[in-house]
Amino acid sequence: MKAMVLAAGRGERLRPLTDHTPKPLLPLRGRPLIEHLLEGLAAAGVREVVVNLAWLGAQIRESLGDGSRLGVTISYSDEGGRALETGGGIHKALPMLGAGPFLVVNGDLWTDYPFASLLGPDVFAAGDLAHLVLVPNPPQHPRGDFALEDGRVRAQGSLRHTFSGIGLYRAALFDGCTQGAFPLAPLLRAAAESDRVAGSLYMGEWHDIGSPERLRALDFK
């Protein structure tokens, strides 16, 4: 299975740290954030990874190279000077991700999530378009994103969880989309309303590095 790490964003909430350093290269515990994720994917058996680029993307390419020192082979999807948002970025990279299901991970996460748990044959039902990993709502996102009922993701519900930024997708999720910038969330909500999204709740370590304060707190944890 192939994976994609989303690394194109500007990182507005992390300014001024991201004015001269792309968000995935910010150091955490002595190493760039994205290196921790790539090594986690390699440990799960993922060998081919697509990394999308936009803001200061040349720095990411120079830092990671072909990925061999991290146990993976990296291909780059260059979006030019302006990121295409999550949906548009994945859509642009579809030819590089192949015909089968593929894993997508936000490049600004710190987690011990076992990516291998998404690689088994029973993760998808026959008609599913996505499998989302949800987490308990963090303080900065108390209302959550999706409900989870018996392994099915629901767009509405009284008990909502936060989308972790880790998901498994089929290319068919993007049927009808055209090239350009667009968000992923509306596609996921529409698929969930059609009962075509599976999900799981992860209770382990997961942190969205969305501010300089959160980065510093985690660095010294």
N, C-alpha and C positions, 0 to 999 in steps of 0.2 A: 504494500500500500504506500502511496505517496502522501506527503504532508505539505502544507503551506504555512509559513510563519508570516504574519502580517506585520510589516516593518516600515510602512510608507508614511505613517502619520506625522504631523507637525509636532505633536506633543505640547499643545498650547498650555495645558494645566500644569505642565512641568517647567515652564519658563521661570527663570532665565537659564535653567540647566540645559534646555534643548535649543537654545539660540545657536550654539556652535557644535553641539553633539546630538546626533539622532537618538531618539528615546531608547531604542533597543540596545544601544551601546553604552547607556549609563551604567556605571559600575555598581554592583551589589556584591558585597562580601568578596571584593577583590577581582571580580570578573564581570564582563558585560552581561546584562540581563539575558540577551538572546543566546549566549553560549550555554547558560544553564538549561534553557529550553531545548536547544539542539542536542545536547548530551542526553537529556531525558528521552527525546524521540529516538535517538540512536540506541539507547538501552532497551527500548521497547521493540527494537527490530526494524524501525523505519530507516531506510537507507537513502531514499531520494526525497529531497526537500526543495520546494520553491520558496524563495524569499522575494517579496515585492519591495520596490524601492521608489522613493520620491524625495522627500525632504532629506538633504545631505546623504543621499543614497550612495554616493561614491565612497563615503567613509565606511559604510557597512560592507560594501563589496571588497574594499581593501582589507578590512579587518577579518572577514570570514573566508575570503578566497574561495576555493572550490569545496570547502567544508571537510576535507579529508582528515585534518587534525582533530576534528570533533566526531569523526565516525560516520559522516554522511557525505553525500554528493549534492551540492547546491547548484540550482539553476536560478537565474534572476529574472524577475518580471519587472521591467523598468517602466514606471508610469510617467516619467518626465518630471517636470518641475512641480506638478500639483497632484496630490494623491487623489485616487478615484473613489474614496470611501471604501467601506468594507465590501459591500456588494459588488461595486464596479471593479474593485481590485481582484476579487476572486473570479469574476466573470472574464476579465482580461486574461487571467492565467489558466483558464480551463483547458486550452490546447496543451499546456505543459503538464496538466494533472492527470491526464489519461481518462480512460473510459469507465473505470471502476470507482467505487466510493473513495473519498479522500478526506484526510484529516486537516482541519484548520485550527491554528492556535494564535491568539493575540501575542504580539511580540513584547508586550510590556507587563507580563505576568511573572510572579514568583510562586511556584507550586510544586508539591511533591506528587501530583496526580500521576497514577500509573497508566501511561498512554496505551500500554499493551491491552488494557481492558476494553478498548474500543476496536481492537483489531480482530476480534473473534467473529465467527460466521453468524452468531445469533444476535448481533447488535441491532440489525435492521430487520423489520418485517418486510414482506415482499413489496408492498407499495409505499414504503416510507421514503421520504426525501431527505430526512435529517435525523440525527441523534444528538441532542444537546446535553452537555454536562452543566447542571445547575449547582449552585452553592447557597448556603445560608446568606441572608442579606447582610452585607457589611454596613457599618454605621453611615457611610456616605451614600448608601443606596437602599434606604429602609423599606421602600415599597416593592422592590423586586421587579421582575420582568414577566415571568411565566408561572403558571400553576403546574403541578405534577400529580397525575391521578393514575395509579396502577401502571406506571411506566410510560404513560402518554403525556406529552406536553400540551397544555391548554393555554390559549391566549388569555382566558379569563378564569378567575377563581379567587376564593377568599384567602387561601394560603398560597402566597406567591414567593418564588425564589429568584435569585439573581442568575442570569446567564453568565457563565464563567469566562466566555471567550474561547472555549474549547468545544469543537463540534465536528461531527462526521457528516458529510454531505454527499448527495448524488448530483451529478451535473444537471439532471432534469429539474432541480430546484430553480434553475436559472432560465428555463425555457421561456421564450418570449422576451427576454431582456435584450437590450441593445448596448453597444459599447458606450462608455461614459461613466461619470460619477453617479453612484446611487447607493443608498444604505441597504444593509442586509435585513434589518429587523422587519420591514413590511413583508418580505418574502417568507420569513419564518412564521410570522403571525398568520398569514394566509394559509400556509401549509398546515399549521397547527389547527386552524379552524376547520380544515378538511380532514383532520385526524390522520395526518401523514407525517407526524414528528414524534419520535420516541425520545425518552430522556431518562436521566439518572441523577440522583442527588449525591454530591461528593462532600463528605464531612471532614476531609483532611485539610492540610495546609494549602491555602490559596490566598494570594494577595494581588490586588490590582494596583499597580504602581502609578497612581494618578496625581500625585502631588510631591513636591520636594520633601514635605514633612513625612509623608508615608514612606518614601524611599529611605530617609534617614532613620526612621524608627525601625524599619525592617533590617537595615544594615547593622544596627547595633543590638538586634534581638538575640 
